[in-house]
Amino acid sequence: MSLDDFIKKMQPKSQSNTPSIVGETMERGIELIKVDYLELLLNNQDLKSILDNEKDMNLYKRGWRFQFGKSKNWAGLCDPTPSGVLKSKNKNILVSIDFVKGDDNWQTNSINTILHEIAHAIVCEIFYFGKLTQRDLIQIDPLHFSSKGHGEIWKKVCQTINPEGSCERFYTELRANDFFKKYRYYCINCKHKEYSDAPNFAKRCVKCFKPVNVEGNI
């Protein structure tokens, strides 16, 4: 399937005012991983000493790619291991298509989400794929691993590459539409769908009044 076909298939039906949100997210993600962040990072005195040996911080040139994943548990994911989550040859920054389609506030949240994961990727480039090691990272930032990668170094990177945003925060601004409700029914008779967080919210379709079965909205 081509990228155009994928984008067309995944267009969010509930966001009629932003019909190109999937395509815009892809373009934004590709654009952001092609930025060379080194000059910006060197302006932070706390990061400058660990970046002295770096010649650039262009993630795209270093083998990173922007991809869509599928999850209702995470909005973004940094996958630093080639042949990892996507079984690909690249290191990947992923954004969940569920959040692209399911967050009514995605236009605002997308940049913070992508830069949140890019900050993880930059830390990986410095301490996993660069001259410094994970042991160096523990010495510099003892809380890195106990905070699931959200230690002081990562926060400094986040705040530096997104000073006007909030990429250092966890994803807390979700304004979810029906796509994220826990339960749903799909009426076989009239094809109507309804969603709810209540497990027994309907016995009959609100459109044709035929009996329906409520199921988990996975």
Secondary structure as GFF3:
##gff-version 3
##sequence-region A 1 218
A	DSSP	alpha_helix	3	10	.	.	.	ID=ss1
A	DSSP	alpha_helix	21	33	.	.	.	ID=ss2
A	DSSP	alpha_helix	38	42	.	.	.	ID=ss3
A	DSSP	alpha_helix	45	48	.	.	.	ID=ss4
A	DSSP	beta_strand	64	69	.	.	.	ID=ss5
A	DSSP	beta_strand	76	79	.	.	.	ID=ss6
A	DSSP	beta_strand	91	96	.	.	.	ID=ss7
A	DSSP	alpha_helix	97	102	.	.	.	ID=ss8
A	DSSP	alpha_helix	106	127	.	.	.	ID=ss9
A	DSSP	alpha_helix	134	140	.	.	.	ID=ss10
A	DSSP	alpha_helix	152	161	.	.	.	ID=ss11
A	DSSP	three_ten_helix	178	180	.	.	.	ID=ss12
A	DSSP	beta_strand	183	186	.	.	.	ID=ss13
A	DSSP	beta_strand	193	196	.	.	.	ID=ss14
A	DSSP	beta_strand	215	216	.	.	.	ID=ss15
###
